[in-house]
Amino acid sequence: MTPLHNILGQLNDRSEAILREIDENEPSFDAIKSQLGQREELVKKLGILTEANPKDSLSEEERISLRFLFETFVELNDGIQNNLQNILNSHKEKLGTAVNQRKVEKSYRVLKNPDISYF
């Protein structure tokens, strides 16, 4: 295995760790931030190694293996983005509901005839 294989394998490991953390009931944002930082460093190393090891210097088997590792990385990255987007949408929905509830509670206290048009 080349150093490129090693770096891509580490990137995939970090991505899987992020996905596992996101799937927890109470994800640790510090852990996710740490894993993302480590991934960023690995991506920088990958860029340096890619420049130092041209594609032509790799055997066909190594290229196929690298392609598989990279496709796995892309799939994991898409999973991370989708999961984080779902969490964001869920939090936006909860926040919107809380804001509407707050407005209703305020109108009950202020008005004799409460305005329930928020619902």
N, C-alpha and C positions, 0 to 999 in steps of 0.2 A: 504494500500500500504506500502511496505517496503522501507527502505532508498535506496535499490538497484533500485527500480522502479523510485524513485525520481531522482537519479543520471542519469539513462539512459534517462529519460524524458528530463532532462536538456541538456544532450549530444545531443539528437535529436534536441532540440530547437536551440542550438549553430550551429549545422550542417546545419539546414534549413536557419539560418541567413547568414551563409557563402555562401550557394548556391544563396540566393537572392542577396547578394552583388556581387558575380561573374557575375550574369546575368545583372547587371546594365551596362549602356552605358560606364560609367567611374567608374569602381570599385575602392573603396578605399582600398589600400593595407594595410594601417594602421588598418582599421576596420577588415579586414580579419586576419591580424596578431594578433590583440587583441582577436578575437573570437577563433583562433587556440590556443592561450595561455590559455584561459579559458577552452577550451576542454581538453587540456593537464592536467590541474589541476583536472578536473572532472574524467579523466581516472585514475589518481593516487588515488583519493578517491575511485573510483570503485574497484580498486585492493585491497585496504585496507578492504573495506566492504565485498568483495568476500571472503577474507580469514577469516573474522570474522563470516560470515554467510554461513556455509556449505550448499550445495545443498539439503542435506537430511532434513534440518530444514525448508524448504519451502514446502508449500502445492502444490498440483498438479496445482491448478488454478494460483498460484503465478508463478510457473515455466513456464506455458504456456504464461502468460502475459509478463514475462521477456524475453522469447524467441522471442515473437512478437516485443518487444521494441528493442532487440538486432538486429533482422533481419532488422528492419527499420533503425537502426544506420548503419548497413553494406551497405544498399542500398543508404543511403544519402552519406556515405563516398565514395562509388564507383562513385556517381554522381559528387562529388567534384573533385575527381581525374580525371575523364573524362573531365569535363569542364576546369580544369586547364591545362590538356594536350592539349586540343583543342586551348586554348589561347596561349600556348607555341608554338605549331606548326604554328599558324597564325603569331605570332611575328617573328619566324624563317624565314618564307616565306617572310614577309615584309622586314626583314633585308637583306635576300639574294637578293631580287629585288633591294633594295637601293644600295647594294655593286656593283651589276652589272651595275646599272645606273651610279654610280660614276666612274667606270672603263671606261665606254663608253664615258662619258663626258671628262675624262682626256685624252683619246686617241684622241678625236676630237681636243683638244687643242694642243696636241703634234705632231700628225702626219698629213701629207697632205692627206694621204689615211687612214681614220680611220678603225680600226679593230673592226668589229661588231660581231666577233665570240662569244662574251659573250652571245649573244641572240641566 
